[in-house]
Amino acid sequence: MEGNVSTVTEFIFLGFSDLQHLQLFLFVLVLFIYLIILIGNSLIVAVTVTDLTLQSPMYFFLRNLSVLEICYTSVIIPKTLSNLLSERQTISFLGCATQMYFFLLFGNSECCLLAVMSYDRYVAICNPMRYLLIMSRKVTIRLAFVVWIAGNVVAFEQTVTIFMLSFHGSNKIEHFFCDVIPVLKLASTDKSLNDVINTVLTVVFIIFPFVLIIISYFCILSTILKMRSAEGRHKAFSTCSSHIITVTLFFGSCFITYMRPGSSGSVDTNRAISLLYTVITPMFNPIIYSLRNKEVKEALRKLLGSKFLAPTRPGTAG
């Protein structure tokens, strides 16, 4: 420390500080959404583990996606709920670093997993006769392993480089959790190296997976358009539709958040966008995959022993 400048030992979230009159309402709303996320994704995990008809690589990756969604939201939402009931919305220095590490771990892993899932759909539609040979159990496990390891390595490196910086003066984060850009704004030392690292990682873990997804779907679309059967084209489109919706929601919000200049966007705008990819998208994923997928609906009906899910018409799997 120099002079009267003290080292930051905790951070204060300003994400919802301007909404004091709505904090109880927000607590109930976010808690309700979190419960939907936990229940919905847990059911997806349960049916893809127990149902013998859901043992293909597609459902293996879907199970991994649901696990990621549960972990991803559990890093952020419980602390947010706690802060909504507190007068001072704070987090310790170590707690902030821990939250950022796990947020990056699960977020980066999800970007990679969505790319892997698009490759799985490419093989299934463009090389159906060799699908089970190419996407063998050994290959799918290795791909999932690479996804988790890559997310872990990058999250650790990025978190360490950020929290090795000096933090003096202001400790007020203009956000509701410890995201990279809001925390970096508070660093007192030169951040040029971190800016370069963040740019490279954005390219590697957001742009590159998205480009791979676009290439996969370009090949898929080309194959579908060559199909002579209208029923075959419809089934192929339906198979990919759930994944396309998930990719659009997740990468759309990521691009808006991380591809803009650091100073752009109001606090309200940044908060709304962050809520989209940290809360809303994980809530919709199990709904999208269950409502648009005949096999998942049938497995859920068997698991729950319920008649609430009406039978699905043939050709709506996705």
TORKOL-4160 file (C-alpha; in steps of 0.2 Angstrom, whole numbers, padded with zeros to 4 digits, m for minus):
318
<pt num="1" X="0000" Y="0000" Z="0000"/>
<pt num="2" X="0006" Y="0018" Z="m0003"/>
<pt num="3" X="0000" Y="0032" Z="0008"/>
<pt num="4" X="m0018" Y="0031" Z="0013"/>
<pt num="5" X="m0022" Y="0019" Z="m0002"/>
<pt num="6" X="m0029" Y="0003" Z="0005"/>
<pt num="7" X="m0030" Y="m0014" Z="m0004"/>
<pt num="8" X="m0047" Y="m0020" Z="m0008"/>
<pt num="9" X="m0053" Y="m0035" Z="0003"/>
<pt num="10" X="m0071" Y="m0035" Z="m0003"/>
<pt num="11" X="m0082" Y="m0029" Z="m0017"/>
<pt num="12" X="m0099" Y="m0021" Z="m0017"/>
<pt num="13" X="m0111" Y="m0026" Z="m0031"/>
<pt num="14" X="m0121" Y="m0011" Z="m0038"/>
<pt num="15" X="m0131" Y="m0022" Z="m0050"/>
<pt num="16" X="m0148" Y="m0020" Z="m0041"/>
<pt num="17" X="m0144" Y="m0006" Z="m0030"/>
<pt num="18" X="m0155" Y="0006" Z="m0039"/>
<pt num="19" X="m0170" Y="m0006" Z="m0038"/>
<pt num="20" X="m0172" Y="m0006" Z="m0019"/>
<pt num="21" X="m0191" Y="m0006" Z="m0020"/>
<pt num="22" X="m0191" Y="m0021" Z="m0031"/>
<pt num="23" X="m0178" Y="m0032" Z="m0022"/>
<pt num="24" X="m0191" Y="m0043" Z="m0014"/>
<pt num="25" X="m0200" Y="m0046" Z="m0030"/>
<pt num="26" X="m0184" Y="m0049" Z="m0039"/>
<pt num="27" X="m0179" Y="m0062" Z="m0026"/>
<pt num="28" X="m0195" Y="m0072" Z="m0028"/>
<pt num="29" X="m0194" Y="m0071" Z="m0047"/>
<pt num="30" X="m0176" Y="m0076" Z="m0048"/>
<pt num="31" X="m0179" Y="m0090" Z="m0035"/>
<pt num="32" X="m0193" Y="m0097" Z="m0045"/>
<pt num="33" X="m0183" Y="m0097" Z="m0061"/>
<pt num="34" X="m0168" Y="m0105" Z="m0052"/>
<pt num="35" X="m0180" Y="m0119" Z="m0046"/>
<pt num="36" X="m0186" Y="m0122" Z="m0064"/>
<pt num="37" X="m0168" Y="m0123" Z="m0070"/>
<pt num="38" X="m0163" Y="m0135" Z="m0057"/>
<pt num="39" X="m0179" Y="m0146" Z="m0059"/>
<pt num="40" X="m0179" Y="m0145" Z="m0078"/>
<pt num="41" X="m0161" Y="m0149" Z="m0081"/>
<pt num="42" X="m0161" Y="m0162" Z="m0067"/>
<pt num="43" X="m0175" Y="m0171" Z="m0076"/>
<pt num="44" X="m0165" Y="m0170" Z="m0092"/>
<pt num="45" X="m0150" Y="m0178" Z="m0084"/>
<pt num="46" X="m0161" Y="m0192" Z="m0076"/>
<pt num="47" X="m0170" Y="m0197" Z="m0091"/>
<pt num="48" X="m0154" Y="m0197" Z="m0102"/>
<pt num="49" X="m0146" Y="m0208" Z="m0089"/>
<pt num="50" X="m0160" Y="m0220" Z="m0085"/>
<pt num="51" X="m0170" Y="m0222" Z="m0102"/>
<pt num="52" X="m0162" Y="m0235" Z="m0114"/>
<pt num="53" X="m0169" Y="m0226" Z="m0129"/>
<pt num="54" X="m0159" Y="m0210" Z="m0125"/>
<pt num="55" X="m0141" Y="m0218" Z="m0125"/>
<pt num="56" X="m0135" Y="m0210" Z="m0142"/>
<pt num="57" X="m0121" Y="m0197" Z="m0142"/>
<pt num="58" X="m0134" Y="m0183" Z="m0145"/>
<pt num="59" X="m0142" Y="m0187" Z="m0128"/>
<pt num="60" X="m0125" Y="m0189" Z="m0120"/>
<pt num="61" X="m0120" Y="m0172" Z="m0125"/>
<pt num="62" X="m0137" Y="m0165" Z="m0120"/>
<pt num="63" X="m0134" Y="m0173" Z="m0102"/>
<pt num="64" X="m0118" Y="m0163" Z="m0101"/>
<pt num="65" X="m0126" Y="m0147" Z="m0107"/>
<pt num="66" X="m0139" Y="m0149" Z="m0093"/>
<pt num="67" X="m0125" Y="m0152" Z="m0080"/>
<pt num="68" X="m0116" Y="m0137" Z="m0086"/>
<pt num="69" X="m0132" Y="m0126" Z="m0085"/>
<pt num="70" X="m0135" Y="m0132" Z="m0067"/>
<pt num="71" X="m0117" Y="m0128" Z="m0062"/>
<pt num="72" X="m0116" Y="m0112" Z="m0072"/>
<pt num="73" X="m0132" Y="m0104" Z="m0063"/>
<pt num="74" X="m0127" Y="m0111" Z="m0046"/>
<pt num="75" X="m0111" Y="m0101" Z="m0047"/>
<pt num="76" X="m0121" Y="m0085" Z="m0048"/>
<pt num="77" X="m0139" Y="m0086" Z="m0043"/>
<pt num="78" X="m0138" Y="m0092" Z="m0024"/>
<pt num="79" X="m0126" Y="m0077" Z="m0021"/>
<pt num="80" X="m0138" Y="m0065" Z="m0030"/>
<pt num="81" X="m0152" Y="m0071" Z="m0020"/>
<pt num="82" X="m0143" Y="m0069" Z="m0004"/>
<pt num="83" X="m0138" Y="m0051" Z="m0009"/>
<pt num="84" X="m0156" Y="m0047" Z="m0014"/>
<pt num="85" X="m0160" Y="m0050" Z="0005"/>
<pt num="86" X="m0145" Y="m0040" Z="0011"/>
<pt num="87" X="m0143" Y="m0021" Z="0014"/>
<pt num="88" X="m0125" Y="m0022" Z="0008"/>
<pt num="89" X="m0123" Y="m0033" Z="m0008"/>
<pt num="90" X="m0105" Y="m0038" Z="m0005"/>
<pt num="91" X="m0093" Y="m0052" Z="m0009"/>
<pt num="92" X="m0075" Y="m0055" Z="m0002"/>
<pt num="93" X="m0060" Y="m0054" Z="m0013"/>
<pt num="94" X="m0057" Y="m0073" Z="m0013"/>
<pt num="95" X="m0076" Y="m0076" Z="m0015"/>
<pt num="96" X="m0076" Y="m0065" Z="m0031"/>
<pt num="97" X="m0061" Y="m0074" Z="m0038"/>
<pt num="98" X="m0069" Y="m0091" Z="m0035"/>
<pt num="99" X="m0085" Y="m0085" Z="m0042"/>
<pt num="100" X="m0076" Y="m0079" Z="m0058"/>
<pt num="101" X="m0066" Y="m0095" Z="m0060"/>
<pt num="102" X="m0081" Y="m0106" Z="m0060"/>
<pt num="103" X="m0092" Y="m0094" Z="m0070"/>
<pt num="104" X="m0078" Y="m0095" Z="m0084"/>
<pt num="105" X="m0075" Y="m0113" Z="m0082"/>
<pt num="106" X="m0094" Y="m0117" Z="m0085"/>
<pt num="107" X="m0096" Y="m0103" Z="m0098"/>
<pt num="108" X="m0081" Y="m0108" Z="m0109"/>
<pt num="109" X="m0085" Y="m0126" Z="m0107"/>
<pt num="110" X="m0103" Y="m0123" Z="m0114"/>
<pt num="111" X="m0097" Y="m0113" Z="m0129"/>
<pt num="112" X="m0086" Y="m0128" Z="m0133"/>
<pt num="113" X="m0100" Y="m0141" Z="m0130"/>
<pt num="114" X="m0112" Y="m0132" Z="m0141"/>
<pt num="115" X="m0099" Y="m0133" Z="m0155"/>
<pt num="116" X="m0097" Y="m0152" Z="m0152"/>
<pt num="117" X="m0116" Y="m0154" Z="m0152"/>
<pt num="118" X="m0116" Y="m0146" Z="m0169"/>
<pt num="119" X="m0103" Y="m0158" Z="m0175"/>
<pt num="120" X="m0113" Y="m0172" Z="m0169"/>
<pt num="121" X="m0128" Y="m0166" Z="m0179"/>
<pt num="122" X="m0117" Y="m0164" Z="m0194"/>
<pt num="123" X="m0111" Y="m0182" Z="m0193"/>
<pt num="124" X="m0129" Y="m0189" Z="m0190"/>
<pt num="125" X="m0136" Y="m0180" Z="m0205"/>
<pt num="126" X="m0122" Y="m0179" Z="m0217"/>
<pt num="127" X="m0114" Y="m0196" Z="m0213"/>
<pt num="128" X="m0129" Y="m0206" Z="m0206"/>
<pt num="129" X="m0122" Y="m0223" Z="m0211"/>
<pt num="130" X="m0106" Y="m0220" Z="m0202"/>
<pt num="131" X="m0113" Y="m0211" Z="m0187"/>
<pt num="132" X="m0111" Y="m0224" Z="m0174"/>
<pt num="133" X="m0094" Y="m0228" Z="m0180"/>
<pt num="134" X="m0088" Y="m0210" Z="m0180"/>
<pt num="135" X="m0097" Y="m0205" Z="m0164"/>
<pt num="136" X="m0092" Y="m0220" Z="m0154"/>
<pt num="137" X="m0094" Y="m0220" Z="m0135"/>
<pt num="138" X="m0075" Y="m0218" Z="m0134"/>
<pt num="139" X="m0075" Y="m0203" Z="m0145"/>
<pt num="140" X="m0090" Y="m0195" Z="m0136"/>
<pt num="141" X="m0082" Y="m0197" Z="m0119"/>
<pt num="142" X="m0065" Y="m0190" Z="m0126"/>
<pt num="143" X="m0074" Y="m0175" Z="m0133"/>
<pt num="144" X="m0083" Y="m0171" Z="m0117"/>
<pt num="145" X="m0067" Y="m0173" Z="m0108"/>
<pt num="146" X="m0058" Y="m0160" Z="m0119"/>
<pt num="147" X="m0073" Y="m0148" Z="m0117"/>
<pt num="148" X="m0072" Y="m0149" Z="m0098"/>
<pt num="149" X="m0053" Y="m0148" Z="m0097"/>
<pt num="150" X="m0052" Y="m0134" Z="m0110"/>
<pt num="151" X="m0064" Y="m0124" Z="m0100"/>
<pt num="152" X="m0055" Y="m0127" Z="m0084"/>
<pt num="153" X="m0037" Y="m0122" Z="m0090"/>
<pt num="154" X="m0043" Y="m0106" Z="m0098"/>
<pt num="155" X="m0054" Y="m0101" Z="m0083"/>
<pt num="156" X="m0039" Y="m0104" Z="m0071"/>
<pt num="157" X="m0027" Y="m0094" Z="m0082"/>
<pt num="158" X="m0039" Y="m0080" Z="m0084"/>
<pt num="159" X="m0044" Y="m0078" Z="m0066"/>
<pt num="160" X="m0026" Y="m0079" Z="m0060"/>
<pt num="161" X="m0020" Y="m0065" Z="m0072"/>
<pt num="162" X="m0035" Y="m0054" Z="m0067"/>
<pt num="163" X="m0033" Y="m0056" Z="m0048"/>
<pt num="164" X="m0014" Y="m0054" Z="m0048"/>
<pt num="165" X="m0017" Y="m0036" Z="m0052"/>
<pt num="166" X="m0018" Y="m0023" Z="m0039"/>
<pt num="167" X="m0035" Y="m0017" Z="m0033"/>
<pt num="168" X="m0035" Y="m0001" Z="m0023"/>
<pt num="169" X="m0048" Y="0013" Z="m0022"/>
<pt num="170" X="m0065" Y="0009" Z="m0028"/>
<pt num="171" X="m0072" Y="m0008" Z="m0024"/>
<pt num="172" X="m0089" Y="m0006" Z="m0032"/>
<pt num="173" X="m0093" Y="m0018" Z="m0046"/>
<pt num="174" X="m0107" Y="m0011" Z="m0058"/>
<pt num="175" X="m0114" Y="m0028" Z="m0060"/>
<pt num="176" X="m0123" Y="m0042" Z="m0050"/>
<pt num="177" X="m0109" Y="m0055" Z="m0051"/>
<pt num="178" X="m0090" Y="m0055" Z="m0053"/>
<pt num="179" X="m0089" Y="m0055" Z="m0072"/>
<pt num="180" X="m0072" Y="m0051" Z="m0081"/>
<pt num="181" X="m0075" Y="m0034" Z="m0088"/>
<pt num="182" X="m0083" Y="m0026" Z="m0073"/>
<pt num="183" X="m0070" Y="m0032" Z="m0061"/>
<pt num="184" X="m0055" Y="m0027" Z="m0073"/>
<pt num="185" X="m0062" Y="m0009" Z="m0073"/>
<pt num="186" X="m0058" Y="m0008" Z="m0054"/>
<pt num="187" X="m0039" Y="m0014" Z="m0056"/>
<pt num="188" X="m0027" Y="m0001" Z="m0052"/>
<pt num="189" X="m0012" Y="m0007" Z="m0062"/>
<pt num="190" X="m0009" Y="m0008" Z="m0081"/>
<pt num="191" X="m0022" Y="m0020" Z="m0089"/>
<pt num="192" X="m0015" Y="m0020" Z="m0107"/>
<pt num="193" X="m0009" Y="m0038" Z="m0105"/>
<pt num="194" X="m0026" Y="m0043" Z="m0098"/>
<pt num="195" X="m0035" Y="m0034" Z="m0112"/>
<pt num="196" X="m0025" Y="m0044" Z="m0125"/>
<pt num="197" X="m0028" Y="m0061" Z="m0116"/>
<pt num="198" X="m0047" Y="m0057" Z="m0115"/>
<pt num="199" X="m0047" Y="m0053" Z="m0134"/>
<pt num="200" X="m0038" Y="m0069" Z="m0138"/>
<pt num="201" X="m0049" Y="m0080" Z="m0127"/>
<pt num="202" X="m0065" Y="m0071" Z="m0134"/>
<pt num="203" X="m0059" Y="m0077" Z="m0151"/>
<pt num="204" X="m0055" Y="m0094" Z="m0146"/>
<pt num="205" X="m0070" Y="m0098" Z="m0135"/>
<pt num="206" X="m0083" Y="m0088" Z="m0142"/>
<pt num="207" X="m0080" Y="m0084" Z="m0161"/>
<pt num="208" X="m0071" Y="m0100" Z="m0165"/>
<pt num="209" X="m0084" Y="m0112" Z="m0158"/>
<pt num="210" X="m0098" Y="m0101" Z="m0166"/>
<pt num="211" X="m0089" Y="m0102" Z="m0183"/>
<pt num="212" X="m0088" Y="m0121" Z="m0182"/>
<pt num="213" X="m0106" Y="m0121" Z="m0178"/>
<pt num="214" X="m0110" Y="m0110" Z="m0193"/>
<pt num="215" X="m0099" Y="m0122" Z="m0204"/>
<pt num="216" X="m0108" Y="m0137" Z="m0198"/>
<pt num="217" X="m0125" Y="m0130" Z="m0201"/>
<pt num="218" X="m0120" Y="m0124" Z="m0218"/>
<pt num="219" X="m0115" Y="m0142" Z="m0222"/>
<pt num="220" X="m0131" Y="m0149" Z="m0214"/>
<pt num="221" X="m0142" Y="m0137" Z="m0224"/>
<pt num="222" X="m0133" Y="m0142" Z="m0240"/>
<pt num="223" X="m0137" Y="m0160" Z="m0237"/>
<pt num="224" X="m0155" Y="m0157" Z="m0232"/>
<pt num="225" X="m0159" Y="m0147" Z="m0247"/>
<pt num="226" X="m0152" Y="m0162" Z="m0258"/>
<pt num="227" X="m0165" Y="m0174" Z="m0249"/>
<pt num="228" X="m0179" Y="m0179" Z="m0261"/>
<pt num="229" X="m0191" Y="m0183" Z="m0247"/>
<pt num="230" X="m0200" Y="m0169" Z="m0239"/>
<pt num="231" X="m0203" Y="m0179" Z="m0224"/>
<pt num="232" X="m0184" Y="m0183" Z="m0223"/>
<pt num="233" X="m0180" Y="m0164" Z="m0224"/>
<pt num="234" X="m0193" Y="m0160" Z="m0211"/>
<pt num="235" X="m0186" Y="m0173" Z="m0199"/>
<pt num="236" X="m0168" Y="m0167" Z="m0202"/>
<pt num="237" X="m0173" Y="m0149" Z="m0198"/>
<pt num="238" X="m0183" Y="m0154" Z="m0183"/>
<pt num="239" X="m0167" Y="m0164" Z="m0176"/>
<pt num="240" X="m0157" Y="m0148" Z="m0177"/>
<pt num="241" X="m0170" Y="m0135" Z="m0171"/>
<pt num="242" X="m0168" Y="m0136" Z="m0153"/>
<pt num="243" X="m0149" Y="m0134" Z="m0154"/>
<pt num="244" X="m0151" Y="m0120" Z="m0166"/>
<pt num="245" X="m0162" Y="m0110" Z="m0153"/>
<pt num="246" X="m0150" Y="m0114" Z="m0139"/>
<pt num="247" X="m0135" Y="m0108" Z="m0149"/>
<pt num="248" X="m0144" Y="m0092" Z="m0154"/>
<pt num="249" X="m0149" Y="m0087" Z="m0137"/>
<pt num="250" X="m0132" Y="m0091" Z="m0129"/>
<pt num="251" X="m0120" Y="m0084" Z="m0142"/>
<pt num="252" X="m0132" Y="m0070" Z="m0146"/>
<pt num="253" X="m0131" Y="m0063" Z="m0128"/>
<pt num="254" X="m0112" Y="m0067" Z="m0127"/>
<pt num="255" X="m0108" Y="m0057" Z="m0143"/>
<pt num="256" X="m0118" Y="m0042" Z="m0136"/>
<pt num="257" X="m0109" Y="m0043" Z="m0119"/>
<pt num="258" X="m0091" Y="m0047" Z="m0124"/>
<pt num="259" X="m0089" Y="m0040" Z="m0142"/>
<pt num="260" X="m0094" Y="m0022" Z="m0138"/>
<pt num="261" X="m0081" Y="m0009" Z="m0133"/>
<pt num="262" X="m0079" Y="m0010" Z="m0114"/>
<pt num="263" X="m0087" Y="0007" Z="m0111"/>
<pt num="264" X="m0102" Y="0005" Z="m0121"/>
<pt num="265" X="m0119" Y="0001" Z="m0114"/>
<pt num="266" X="m0128" Y="0007" Z="m0098"/>
<pt num="267" X="m0128" Y="m0002" Z="m0082"/>
<pt num="268" X="m0147" Y="m0007" Z="m0085"/>
<pt num="269" X="m0143" Y="m0013" Z="m0103"/>
<pt num="270" X="m0128" Y="m0024" Z="m0096"/>
<pt num="271" X="m0138" Y="m0030" Z="m0082"/>
<pt num="272" X="m0153" Y="m0036" Z="m0094"/>
<pt num="273" X="m0141" Y="m0044" Z="m0106"/>
<pt num="274" X="m0132" Y="m0053" Z="m0092"/>
<pt num="275" X="m0148" Y="m0059" Z="m0085"/>
<pt num="276" X="m0152" Y="m0066" Z="m0102"/>
<pt num="277" X="m0137" Y="m0078" Z="m0103"/>
<pt num="278" X="m0135" Y="m0082" Z="m0084"/>
<pt num="279" X="m0153" Y="m0085" Z="m0080"/>
<pt num="280" X="m0166" Y="m0085" Z="m0094"/>
<pt num="281" X="m0157" Y="m0096" Z="m0107"/>
<pt num="282" X="m0153" Y="m0110" Z="m0094"/>
<pt num="283" X="m0171" Y="m0109" Z="m0089"/>
<pt num="284" X="m0177" Y="m0111" Z="m0107"/>
<pt num="285" X="m0165" Y="m0125" Z="m0113"/>
<pt num="286" X="m0174" Y="m0140" Z="m0104"/>
<pt num="287" X="m0190" Y="m0133" Z="m0110"/>
<pt num="288" X="m0184" Y="m0132" Z="m0128"/>
<pt num="289" X="m0177" Y="m0149" Z="m0128"/>
<pt num="290" X="m0192" Y="m0157" Z="m0119"/>
<pt num="291" X="m0206" Y="m0149" Z="m0129"/>
<pt num="292" X="m0198" Y="m0151" Z="m0146"/>
<pt num="293" X="m0191" Y="m0169" Z="m0144"/>
<pt num="294" X="m0203" Y="m0184" Z="m0145"/>
<pt num="295" X="m0190" Y="m0196" Z="m0137"/>
<pt num="296" X="m0187" Y="m0184" Z="m0122"/>
<pt num="297" X="m0206" Y="m0182" Z="m0119"/>
<pt num="298" X="m0209" Y="m0200" Z="m0119"/>
<pt num="299" X="m0195" Y="m0203" Z="m0107"/>
<pt num="300" X="m0201" Y="m0190" Z="m0096"/>
<pt num="301" X="m0218" Y="m0197" Z="m0096"/>
<pt num="302" X="m0212" Y="m0214" Z="m0091"/>
<pt num="303" X="m0200" Y="m0207" Z="m0078"/>
<pt num="304" X="m0214" Y="m0196" Z="m0070"/>
<pt num="305" X="m0228" Y="m0208" Z="m0073"/>
<pt num="306" X="m0238" Y="m0194" Z="m0079"/>
<pt num="307" X="m0251" Y="m0191" Z="m0092"/>
<pt num="308" X="m0249" Y="m0172" Z="m0093"/>
<pt num="309" X="m0238" Y="m0173" Z="m0108"/>
<pt num="310" X="m0249" Y="m0176" Z="m0123"/>
<pt num="311" X="m0242" Y="m0188" Z="m0136"/>
<pt num="312" X="m0231" Y="m0180" Z="m0149"/>
<pt num="313" X="m0235" Y="m0182" Z="m0168"/>
<pt num="314" X="m0222" Y="m0191" Z="m0177"/>
<pt num="315" X="m0208" Y="m0181" Z="m0185"/>
<pt num="316" X="m0206" Y="m0168" Z="m0171"/>
<pt num="317" X="m0190" Y="m0175" Z="m0164"/>
<pt num="318" X="m0176" Y="m0162" Z="m0161"/>
